[in-house]
Every structure is written in C-alpha cells, then in structure tokens.
Amino acid sequence: MKKRVLLTTALLALATAAAPAFAKGDAKVGKQLAYTCTGCHGIAEYKNAYPNYRVPKIGGQSEQYLVAALTEYKKGERNHPTMTAQAQSFSDQDIANIAAYLSSLKPIKK
C-alpha cells in the first residue's frame, strides 16, 4: 500500500513538472491579435474549401485548449497549412493573449 501511494505521488509530481508553462494572457491585447481569426472562425456555418469541413468556432473555447492547439500548430504537431502559418507568426505570449481574448467570448450560436 505504501509503495502504491509513493508511486502515485511520484507520477503526479512528474506529470505536474512535465506540464507546459501557461503564460497569463491579456485579453485586450489578444483582441487585436485575434482580428484575423474571425475571418474563418467567426462566421456561422463557414466551411473550408479544401478539404471541405466545417470550420470550428473558437469563441468561448477553453483558454488552456486554445493555448495547446495554437502551440501544437506552431510546433508542427497539428497539420493545417493556414493554421501553422498563422501560429508560427505568434510568440508564446501572443498565443496566451489570443487565448485569453477568445475564451472570454460567448460561443457563436447557429
């Protein structure tokens, strides 16, 4: 039983240490940076031309999710040419600011 508790504690400590740093975002700055995002992500029922799929609405999305997604595009861990190009132009602080702004919005309804 003692080994199990120690192992669980060690795994939790490792997971916490391995978690990415989460910079505090400024929603006011993020609003300016996210302007181009609305061209695709702010249009109700917008569909991408190729491949054809519905573009996700990101207003009101979790701040942590947005940071993770943009960071993954920036690093090439997610594959979408437009999103990769956009994300690579942002610093980590820019990404935090954009995520702070977008997460503060109400989701777009159909």
Salt bridges, closest charged atoms under 4 A:
GLU45 OE2 - LYS110 NZ 3.88
GLU72 OE1 - ARG78 NE 2.74
ASP92 OD1 - LYS74 NZ 3.34
